[in-house]
Amino acid sequence: VSPCRLVDTRNPNGEFGGPPIQGQTARSFIIPDNQACNIPPTADAYSFNVTVVPSGPLEYLTIWPTGETQPLVSTMNSLDGRIKANAAIVPAGYQEAVSVFVSNTTNVVIDIDGYFAPASGSTLAFYPVTPCRVLDTRNANGDLGGPYLQGGVERDFPVLESGCIPQDVTPQAYSMNFTVVPVQNQPLGYLTVWPEGAPKPLVSTLNNLTATIVANAAIVSAGTGGGIAVYTDQNTQLVGDVDGYFAAPGQGGLSLYPTTPCRVLDTRQGSGAFSGELTVNVEGSVCAPPSPAQAYVLNATVVPQGPLGYLTLWADSFLQPLASTLNAIDGIITSNMAVVPTNNGSIDAFAAGTTQLVLDISAYFAP
Protein backbone atom coordinates (compact mmCIF):
# COMPACT_ATOMS: atom_id res chain seq x y z
CA VAL A 1 0.00 0.00 0.00
CA SER A 2 1.04 3.61 -0.30
CA PRO A 3 2.95 4.31 2.93
CA CYS A 4 0.47 5.68 5.46
CA ARG A 5 0.70 6.99 9.03
CA LEU A 6 -1.39 4.84 11.38
CA VAL A 7 -0.33 6.02 14.83
CA ASP A 8 1.37 9.15 16.17
CA THR A 9 1.12 9.63 19.92
CA ARG A 10 2.57 13.13 19.55
CA ASN A 11 -0.82 14.16 18.11
CA PRO A 12 -3.84 15.12 20.27
CA ASN A 13 -5.27 12.36 22.41
CA GLY A 14 -7.33 9.77 20.54
CA GLU A 15 -7.47 6.18 19.33
CA PHE A 16 -4.37 6.66 17.16
CA GLY A 17 -2.90 9.74 18.87
CA GLY A 18 -1.66 10.76 22.30
CA PRO A 19 -0.84 10.59 25.05
CA PRO A 20 2.64 9.00 25.01
CA ILE A 21 2.71 5.35 26.02
CA GLN A 22 3.63 5.16 29.68
CA GLY A 23 6.61 3.09 30.77
CA GLN A 24 5.89 -0.52 31.80
CA THR A 25 2.50 -0.43 30.06
CA ALA A 26 1.13 -1.67 26.73
CA ARG A 27 -1.34 -0.08 24.36
CA SER A 28 -3.29 -1.80 21.57
CA PHE A 29 -4.23 -0.40 18.17
CA ILE A 30 -7.00 -1.89 16.00
CA ILE A 31 -5.41 -1.33 12.59
CA PRO A 32 -8.52 -1.43 10.31
CA ASP A 33 -10.17 1.22 12.52
CA ASN A 34 -7.83 3.84 11.02
CA GLN A 35 -9.94 4.75 8.00
CA ALA A 36 -7.23 6.96 6.50
CA CYS A 37 -5.02 3.96 5.68
CA ASN A 38 -7.80 1.69 4.37
CA ILE A 39 -6.40 -1.62 5.69
CA PRO A 40 -9.03 -4.38 5.40
CA PRO A 41 -10.10 -6.56 8.36
CA THR A 42 -8.98 -9.65 6.39
CA ALA A 43 -5.26 -8.92 6.87
CA ASP A 44 -3.26 -11.70 8.53
CA ALA A 45 -0.17 -9.57 9.20
CA TYR A 46 1.11 -6.03 8.73
CA SER A 47 4.36 -4.53 7.45
CA PHE A 48 5.16 -1.59 9.73
CA ASN A 49 7.80 1.03 10.32
CA VAL A 50 7.89 1.76 14.06
CA THR A 51 9.56 4.94 15.31
CA VAL A 52 10.19 5.91 18.92
CA VAL A 53 10.56 9.51 20.08
CA PRO A 54 11.62 9.06 23.71
CA SER A 55 11.88 11.73 26.39
CA GLY A 56 14.87 9.87 27.88
CA PRO A 57 16.48 6.43 27.80
CA LEU A 58 14.24 3.68 26.40
CA GLU A 59 15.36 0.19 27.35
CA TYR A 60 13.16 -1.52 24.78
CA LEU A 61 9.91 -1.59 22.80
CA THR A 62 8.06 -4.78 21.88
CA ILE A 63 5.22 -5.08 19.34
CA TRP A 64 3.15 -8.27 19.00
CA PRO A 65 -0.36 -9.57 18.11
CA THR A 66 -3.01 -8.41 20.57
CA GLY A 67 -4.49 -11.21 22.64
CA GLU A 68 -1.28 -13.23 22.84
CA THR A 69 1.03 -13.26 25.83
CA GLN A 70 3.72 -10.59 25.53
CA PRO A 71 6.70 -12.44 24.01
CA LEU A 72 10.28 -12.38 25.24
CA VAL A 73 11.49 -10.38 22.25
CA SER A 74 12.26 -6.74 21.54
CA THR A 75 11.68 -4.64 18.44
CA MET A 76 14.14 -1.87 19.24
CA ASN A 77 16.16 -0.13 21.94
CA SER A 78 17.10 3.51 22.49
CA LEU A 79 19.27 3.57 25.58
CA ASP A 80 20.61 7.03 24.73
CA GLY A 81 17.13 8.46 24.10
CA ARG A 82 17.60 9.11 20.38
CA ILE A 83 14.79 8.96 17.80
CA LYS A 84 15.02 5.52 16.16
CA ALA A 85 12.99 3.51 13.64
CA ASN A 86 12.76 -0.20 12.89
CA ALA A 87 10.71 -2.19 10.44
CA ALA A 88 8.54 -5.04 11.68
CA ILE A 89 6.20 -7.62 10.17
CA VAL A 90 3.60 -8.27 12.87
CA PRO A 91 0.75 -10.81 12.77
CA ALA A 92 -2.74 -9.41 13.30
CA GLY A 93 -4.11 -10.27 16.72
CA TYR A 94 -7.49 -10.09 18.42
CA GLN A 95 -9.81 -7.73 16.50
CA GLU A 96 -6.97 -7.27 13.96
CA ALA A 97 -5.01 -5.31 16.55
CA VAL A 98 -1.36 -5.13 17.59
CA SER A 99 -0.03 -4.31 21.05
CA VAL A 100 2.94 -2.13 21.92
CA PHE A 101 4.83 -2.34 25.23
CA VAL A 102 7.48 0.16 26.25
CA SER A 103 9.86 -0.12 29.18
CA ASN A 104 10.00 3.66 29.58
CA THR A 105 7.60 6.42 28.60
CA THR A 106 7.90 7.35 24.94
CA ASN A 107 6.01 8.67 21.95
CA VAL A 108 5.48 6.07 19.24
CA VAL A 109 4.86 6.53 15.51
CA ILE A 110 3.67 3.61 13.34
CA ASP A 111 3.59 3.76 9.53
CA ILE A 112 2.30 0.92 7.34
CA ASP A 113 3.62 0.01 3.87
CA GLY A 114 1.75 -3.24 3.21
CA TYR A 115 -0.27 -6.11 4.63
CA PHE A 116 -0.50 -9.85 4.10
CA ALA A 117 -3.85 -11.51 3.35
CA PRO A 118 -5.00 -15.06 2.56
CA ALA A 119 -3.99 -16.14 -0.95
CA SER A 120 -6.48 -15.13 -3.65
CA GLY A 121 -6.52 -13.92 -7.23
CA SER A 122 -5.50 -10.44 -6.08
CA THR A 123 -2.63 -11.32 -3.74
CA LEU A 124 1.08 -11.37 -4.57
CA ALA A 125 3.74 -13.98 -3.88
CA PHE A 126 7.18 -13.36 -2.39
CA TYR A 127 10.36 -14.33 -4.23
CA PRO A 128 13.55 -14.20 -2.13
CA VAL A 129 16.86 -13.26 -3.73
CA THR A 130 20.41 -13.36 -2.45
CA PRO A 131 20.90 -9.94 -0.81
CA CYS A 132 22.07 -7.64 -3.60
CA ARG A 133 23.19 -4.01 -3.75
CA VAL A 134 20.77 -1.95 -5.82
CA LEU A 135 22.15 1.55 -5.30
CA ASP A 136 25.09 3.29 -3.64
CA THR A 137 25.46 7.03 -4.01
CA ARG A 138 29.07 6.77 -2.80
CA ASN A 139 29.91 5.29 -6.21
CA ALA A 140 30.56 7.25 -9.41
CA ASN A 141 27.67 9.37 -10.68
CA GLY A 142 24.96 7.38 -12.40
CA ASP A 143 21.33 6.26 -12.24
CA LEU A 144 22.09 4.03 -9.23
CA GLY A 145 25.22 5.83 -8.01
CA GLY A 146 26.33 9.33 -7.08
CA PRO A 147 26.01 12.11 -6.41
CA TYR A 148 24.84 12.06 -2.79
CA LEU A 149 21.23 13.02 -2.06
CA GLN A 150 20.50 16.72 -1.78
CA GLY A 151 18.35 17.71 1.16
CA GLY A 152 14.84 18.76 0.18
CA VAL A 153 15.08 17.19 -3.31
CA GLU A 154 13.33 14.01 -4.50
CA ARG A 155 15.44 11.50 -6.40
CA ASP A 156 14.21 8.46 -8.30
CA PHE A 157 16.13 5.18 -8.66
CA PRO A 158 15.41 2.67 -11.48
CA VAL A 159 15.72 -0.51 -9.40
CA LEU A 160 15.41 -2.83 -12.40
CA GLU A 161 18.64 -1.43 -13.89
CA SER A 162 20.57 -2.94 -10.97
CA GLY A 163 20.39 -6.51 -12.27
CA CYS A 164 19.33 -7.69 -8.80
CA ILE A 165 15.83 -8.61 -10.01
CA PRO A 166 15.32 -11.24 -12.77
CA GLN A 167 14.60 -9.62 -16.14
CA ASP A 168 11.56 -11.77 -16.93
CA VAL A 169 9.42 -10.63 -13.96
CA THR A 170 7.29 -7.59 -13.21
CA PRO A 171 7.78 -6.84 -9.52
CA GLN A 172 5.00 -5.04 -7.68
CA ALA A 173 7.06 -4.35 -4.55
CA TYR A 174 10.53 -4.88 -3.10
CA SER A 175 11.87 -6.01 0.27
CA MET A 176 14.81 -3.67 0.79
CA ASN A 177 17.30 -2.39 3.33
CA PHE A 178 18.29 1.27 3.25
CA THR A 179 21.43 2.70 4.87
CA VAL A 180 22.31 6.37 5.22
CA VAL A 181 25.91 7.53 5.55
CA PRO A 182 26.32 11.18 6.64
CA VAL A 183 27.89 13.79 4.39
CA GLN A 184 30.37 15.99 6.27
CA ASN A 185 28.92 14.81 9.60
CA GLN A 186 25.52 16.34 8.86
CA PRO A 187 22.59 14.98 10.90
CA LEU A 188 19.56 13.72 8.98
CA GLY A 189 16.08 14.44 10.25
CA TYR A 190 14.42 11.78 8.13
CA LEU A 191 14.47 9.70 4.95
CA THR A 192 11.25 8.76 3.14
CA VAL A 193 11.00 6.04 0.46
CA TRP A 194 7.93 5.45 -1.74
CA PRO A 195 6.96 4.27 -5.26
CA GLU A 196 8.26 6.45 -8.09
CA GLY A 197 5.54 8.58 -9.67
CA ALA A 198 3.32 8.73 -6.57
CA PRO A 199 2.99 11.77 -4.30
CA LYS A 200 5.42 11.89 -1.39
CA PRO A 201 3.63 10.43 1.67
CA LEU A 202 3.65 11.83 5.21
CA VAL A 203 5.80 9.01 6.61
CA SER A 204 9.47 8.38 7.38
CA THR A 205 11.64 5.35 6.75
CA LEU A 206 14.51 6.19 9.11
CA ASN A 207 16.08 8.98 11.16
CA ASN A 208 19.73 9.89 11.77
CA LEU A 209 19.82 12.89 14.09
CA THR A 210 23.10 11.72 15.64
CA ALA A 211 24.91 11.67 12.25
CA THR A 212 26.08 8.07 12.48
CA ILE A 213 25.46 5.28 9.92
CA VAL A 214 21.86 4.03 10.22
CA ALA A 215 19.99 1.25 8.39
CA ASN A 216 16.34 0.26 8.25
CA ALA A 217 14.36 -2.25 6.25
CA ALA A 218 11.23 -1.40 4.25
CA ILE A 219 8.80 -2.97 1.83
CA VAL A 220 8.45 -0.50 -1.05
CA SER A 221 5.92 -0.71 -3.87
CA ALA A 222 7.40 -0.53 -7.36
CA GLY A 223 6.45 2.68 -9.10
CA THR A 224 6.88 4.01 -12.63
CA GLY A 225 9.15 1.67 -14.59
CA GLY A 226 9.73 -0.35 -11.43
CA GLY A 227 11.42 2.60 -9.75
CA ILE A 228 11.40 3.96 -6.22
CA ALA A 229 11.54 7.56 -5.01
CA VAL A 230 13.49 8.87 -2.03
CA TYR A 231 13.52 12.18 -0.17
CA THR A 232 15.76 13.43 2.61
CA ASP A 233 15.52 16.64 4.58
CA GLN A 234 19.35 17.01 4.63
CA ASN A 235 22.27 15.91 2.46
CA THR A 236 23.26 12.24 2.84
CA GLN A 237 24.75 9.26 1.09
CA LEU A 238 22.31 6.37 0.55
CA VAL A 239 22.86 2.64 0.08
CA GLY A 240 20.00 0.31 -0.88
CA ASP A 241 20.07 -3.51 -0.84
CA VAL A 242 17.26 -5.87 -1.90
CA ASP A 243 16.52 -9.33 -0.44
CA GLY A 244 13.35 -10.20 -2.35
CA TYR A 245 10.41 -8.95 -4.37
CA PHE A 246 6.66 -9.41 -4.59
CA ALA A 247 5.00 -10.36 -7.89
CA ALA A 248 2.13 -12.37 -9.33
CA PRO A 249 1.99 -15.98 -8.03
CA GLY A 250 4.10 -18.40 -10.07
CA GLN A 251 6.83 -20.98 -9.82
CA GLY A 252 8.97 -20.34 -6.76
CA GLY A 253 6.49 -17.91 -5.23
CA LEU A 254 6.11 -18.02 -1.44
CA SER A 255 3.46 -17.07 1.11
CA LEU A 256 3.90 -15.53 4.55
CA TYR A 257 3.20 -17.68 7.61
CA PRO A 258 3.07 -15.61 10.82
CA THR A 259 4.41 -17.18 14.01
CA THR A 260 4.32 -16.25 17.65
CA PRO A 261 7.33 -13.93 18.05
CA CYS A 262 10.15 -16.07 19.43
CA ARG A 263 13.84 -15.68 20.34
CA VAL A 264 15.96 -17.78 17.98
CA LEU A 265 19.39 -16.78 19.30
CA ASP A 266 20.92 -14.78 22.13
CA THR A 267 24.68 -15.17 22.24
CA ARG A 268 24.67 -13.48 25.67
CA GLN A 269 23.05 -16.69 26.95
CA GLY A 270 25.21 -19.09 24.97
CA SER A 271 28.30 -18.89 22.81
CA GLY A 272 29.13 -15.28 23.72
CA ALA A 273 30.33 -12.35 21.63
CA PHE A 274 31.84 -13.12 18.24
CA SER A 275 33.45 -11.46 15.27
CA GLY A 276 33.64 -12.76 11.73
CA GLU A 277 31.22 -15.48 10.58
CA LEU A 278 28.66 -17.34 12.69
CA THR A 279 26.21 -19.99 11.47
CA VAL A 280 22.77 -20.01 13.12
CA ASN A 281 20.54 -23.09 12.96
CA VAL A 282 17.15 -21.35 12.94
CA GLU A 283 15.14 -24.51 12.28
CA GLY A 284 16.87 -26.29 15.17
CA SER A 285 16.22 -23.45 17.63
CA VAL A 286 13.48 -23.50 20.28
CA CYS A 287 11.33 -21.53 17.81
CA ALA A 288 11.47 -24.51 15.37
CA PRO A 289 10.07 -22.97 12.16
CA PRO A 290 9.11 -25.82 9.80
CA SER A 291 11.51 -27.20 7.22
CA PRO A 292 9.56 -25.91 4.16
CA ALA A 293 10.53 -22.34 5.17
CA GLN A 294 12.62 -20.66 2.47
CA ALA A 295 13.05 -17.27 4.14
CA TYR A 296 12.80 -16.01 7.71
CA VAL A 297 11.50 -12.67 8.97
CA LEU A 298 13.98 -11.81 11.71
CA ASN A 299 14.67 -8.90 13.99
CA ALA A 300 18.44 -8.67 14.47
CA THR A 301 19.87 -6.83 17.47
CA VAL A 302 23.57 -6.29 18.06
CA VAL A 303 25.09 -5.48 21.45
CA PRO A 304 28.60 -4.41 20.35
CA GLN A 305 31.71 -4.34 22.49
CA GLY A 306 32.95 -1.35 20.51
CA PRO A 307 32.43 0.12 17.03
CA LEU A 308 30.75 -2.39 14.71
CA GLY A 309 31.26 -1.60 11.03
CA TYR A 310 28.41 -3.79 9.86
CA LEU A 311 26.44 -7.01 10.31
CA THR A 312 25.36 -9.06 7.29
CA LEU A 313 22.84 -11.93 7.31
CA TRP A 314 22.43 -14.34 4.40
CA ALA A 315 21.58 -17.94 3.46
CA ASP A 316 23.96 -20.56 4.83
CA SER A 317 26.19 -22.34 2.27
CA PHE A 318 26.19 -19.31 -0.05
CA LEU A 319 29.02 -16.80 -0.46
CA GLN A 320 28.78 -13.71 1.70
CA PRO A 321 27.01 -11.04 -0.39
CA LEU A 322 27.97 -7.39 -0.86
CA ALA A 323 25.17 -6.17 1.38
CA SER A 324 24.70 -5.19 5.01
CA THR A 325 21.86 -5.67 7.49
CA LEU A 326 22.79 -3.00 10.03
CA ASN A 327 25.62 -0.80 11.28
CA ALA A 328 26.67 0.25 14.81
CA ILE A 329 29.72 2.42 14.24
CA ASP A 330 28.96 4.26 17.49
CA GLY A 331 28.92 1.01 19.48
CA ILE A 332 25.26 1.45 20.46
CA ILE A 333 22.72 -1.41 20.74
CA THR A 334 21.10 -1.45 17.29
CA SER A 335 18.26 -3.42 15.69
CA ASN A 336 16.93 -3.99 12.19
CA MET A 337 14.44 -6.30 10.56
CA ALA A 338 15.77 -8.65 7.89
CA VAL A 339 14.15 -11.12 5.50
CA VAL A 340 16.82 -13.79 5.19
CA PRO A 341 16.63 -16.60 2.60
CA THR A 342 17.51 -20.17 3.61
CA ASN A 343 17.80 -23.51 1.85
CA ASN A 344 18.78 -25.73 4.78
CA GLY A 345 17.19 -24.22 7.88
CA SER A 346 20.30 -22.20 8.76
CA ILE A 347 21.58 -18.71 8.06
CA ASP A 348 25.01 -17.10 8.31
CA ALA A 349 25.96 -13.89 10.10
CA PHE A 350 29.12 -11.85 9.62
CA ALA A 351 30.12 -9.17 12.11
CA ALA A 352 32.80 -6.63 11.21
CA GLY A 353 33.69 -6.18 14.88
CA THR A 354 33.05 -7.98 18.16
CA THR A 355 29.40 -8.15 19.20
CA GLN A 356 26.67 -10.11 20.88
CA LEU A 357 23.79 -11.02 18.55
CA VAL A 358 20.09 -11.48 19.29
CA LEU A 359 17.73 -12.85 16.64
CA ASP A 360 13.93 -12.91 17.02
CA ILE A 361 11.55 -14.44 14.45
CA SER A 362 8.02 -13.23 13.72
CA ALA A 363 7.16 -15.05 10.48
CA TYR A 364 8.56 -17.13 7.63
CA PHE A 365 7.97 -17.50 3.91
CA ALA A 366 7.23 -20.94 2.44
CA PRO A 367 5.35 -22.47 -0.54
Salt bridges, closest charged atoms under 4 A:
ASP8 OD2 - ARG5 NH1 3.92
ASP8 OD2 - ARG10 NH2 2.87
ASP80 OD2 - ARG82 NH2 2.65
ASP111 OD1 - ARG5 NE 2.72
ASP136 OD2 - ARG138 NH2 2.91
ASP241 OD1 - ARG133 NE 2.73
ASP266 OD2 - ARG263 NH1 3.92
ASP266 OD2 - ARG268 NH2 2.87
ASP330 OD2 - ARG82 NH2 2.92
ASP360 OD1 - ARG263 NE 2.73
